[in-house]
Structures are given as C-alpha cells and as structure tokens.
Amino acid sequence: MSTHCFIGVTDAANPHLVHARFVLFDGLPGVVVPTLAAIWVGHAHRDAQSLSTAVLACDWEYLDPAITAATECGFVGQRPVPGVGMTLANTTDGAIEAPEPVTVFPLSHARHLDTEWIYLIDPLTATVTVHTDDGQHSARYRLAGCLPPSPDATCTPASRSPAARYAPQPAAGAPR
C-alpha cells in the first residue's frame, strides 16, 4: 500500500512545530501504530526517546521491526536498519546522495504536505498521537497497549476524534 505519512516529534519549546521523517509505504494507523510499538519494544527496549531517535535518523521506504542486516535492498541507495525498517533510496543518476534533513513544519500547515497521516511520538509518555492530513487530532495510543499478543493489546485510543475510524483494530483474540 502506498499511503504516505510523516512520523516524528514536536519541539519541546514550541509544541506546534513538528520534526518528522517521511515514510513512503504502509502509512495507515492500523499498520503504523502497532509497528511503532513493536520497534519500541524490540529496537528501542521500551525507551520512547530511543524510538524517536531511530525514526528521525532518515526517511523510510517502510518501517518493519523484522528487518535484519541481511535483508536485501530493492534499490541502490537503500539500506536496512535492523529492527526499524528500510531507508528510502537517495540517488541521482545512480550516485548515492546524503540523506535528506529532518522535515520541520508547523502542524497547522500539514495540509500542504504530500501525506495522509502524521504520527507524533511523545517520548515522555510513550504515546503516539495520530493526526489527519490537515493536522487535526485523530487519536492517541499508548505504545504498551498496542503490542500483540499481550492481553492489553487493544490499541484503544487514549483520546479519539471522528477520524479515528481508521484506527488500529485489536489483535486477533485480544479482549475488546
């Protein structure tokens, strides 16, 4: 699926200013939120600041906690980041370029971006807030609540708006 999204954090001094990275594929909340939770547990060892650092390291083709150093890259310029995902290829005429800088934007200007969803990680509360393409708040999830097959893995939002109908669904067999 080619649903684009941005994943990042807000600036502590200015909470309306977002520092984020572009993700090309699988940007729907039902995919991103559980994937971030799995990366948080595996790669970041339940440290939301480490999760933020890992995600902000580069733009992504896709996130996947099952990626290993041995995962084959589909394009020149891509590289696997074990436990996180596959980077976006940065090439011009076959030459590998340096990664793009972090994208910084006011959340109120999100509608000008080529994206459908924006996810903001809060390192202090280990939550992910989901915003729609126009920057409107949709829902907020505790990372710990989105980990199958845990009995509490319901991905029930801590807060919900009308756009939350696109929210992750409980894992199979998880209580509702």
N, C-alpha and C positions, 0 to 999 in steps of 0.2 A: 504494500500500500504506500502511496507517495504523499501522505499527509505531512506537510511541513510543520515544524514547531520550533520554538526557542525555549531553552532551559537555562535558568540562571538564578541569580540572587538580586536582592535590592541593595542599594547603597545605604549603609547604616546612618550616614549623615543626611541622606535625602532618600527616604523610603519610596519615593515615586520614580526614582531613577534606577533602571534595570541594567545589569551587566549579564549578558547571556550569550549562549552559543546556539548556532543553527543546527538542527537535526533534520535530515532530508526525508527519511522514511519512518513509518510507523509512529506518527505523532499524535494518535488518538489517546485520550485519557485512559481508556481501558487497557492500553499497551504501556504507555509511558509511566504511569504511577506505579504499577507492580514492578516494572523493570527498574525504576529508580530505587524502589525498596530492596530488590534483590542485589543491586550494586552496592547499596548502603550496607547491607549485611556482609556480603562477600568481599568486595574490594575495599570498602571503607571501614569495615569492622565496627559498624553501628556508630560511626562518627560522621554526623551530617556536615561538618566543616570539611572533612576529607572527601565526602561525596561531592560537595560544591567545587572543591579544587579539581577533582578528577573531571567533572563535566565541563568546567571552564577552561580546561587545558587546550582544547581545539574544537573545531566544527566537526560534526559527525555525519557519516553516511547513515549509520543506525547505531543504537545502543543495544548491547546484548551481554549480560553477565556471563554467558557461556563462552565468550571469545577467549582464546588462548594465544600464546605467542606463535603457535604453529598454524593458526588459522590463515588460510590463503587469502590474499587480497585480490579483488577482481580488477583493480585498475592501478596503473602506475601512479605513485604518489600517495596511495592509501597505506595505512599501517594498522595492524591490530593492536589494541591496548587491552591486555589481559584483564578480564573481569569487568570491563567497561563497554567496549564496542569497537567499531571500525571507523577510522577517521575518514573525513571527506577528502577526496583526491584534489590536490592543488598542483595543477600542471599548466604550462603554456607551451605549445609546440613540442610536447614531450619532455620538457625540462621541469623538474620538481621545484616548486616555489615554497617559500617560507609560509607557515600557517598565517591565516588572517588574524588580526587582533580581535579581542572580545568586542562584541557589538554592545554599544551603550545607547539606551534610548529612554525617554520618559514613557512610563506606562500609558499615559494619556494619548500618546502618538502611535500606539501599537497598530492601529488600523492602517498605517502607511507601510507596514511590513508585509513581505510575502510569506505569510504564515497563517495557520488556522488556530493554533493554540499556543499559550505561553504558560510555562511552569516555573514557579519561583520556589526555590528551596530555602527554608528558614533553618539555618544551622543551629540556632538556639533552642528551637522546639522540635526539631526533627520532623517537620511537616513539609508538605508540598501544597502550594496554593495554585489552583488552575484558573487561568483567565482565558476568555474567548479572544478571537482575533481583533476585537475592538478594545481590548484591555479590561473588559468587565469581569468582575469576580464571578467564578462559577462554583467552586467548591474548594475545601481544604482537607487534606488527608494526613493522618499520622502515618509515617513510614512503617512503624511497627505493626500497624493494623492492616497492612497490605501484603503480608507475607504468607503465601500458601505453603504448606498445609496447616499452618497454625490454626487452632480453634478460633482465635480472634481475628482471623484474616478475612474480614468482611469488606474492607475498603469503604466503610461507611464514612461519608464526609463529616468532618467536624462542623462545617458550615456548607450550606447548599443554596444555589440560586436556580432559576428556571433553566439555565443552560446545563445544569448538572445531569440532565437526562442522558448525556454522553459519558457519564461517569463509569468507572470500572465496576464490574459486577462481582459479587462474591465468588470465590473459588468453588469449584465443584465439591460438594459435601460439606462446605463450611456453613455454620449456622447463619441464619439471616437475621 
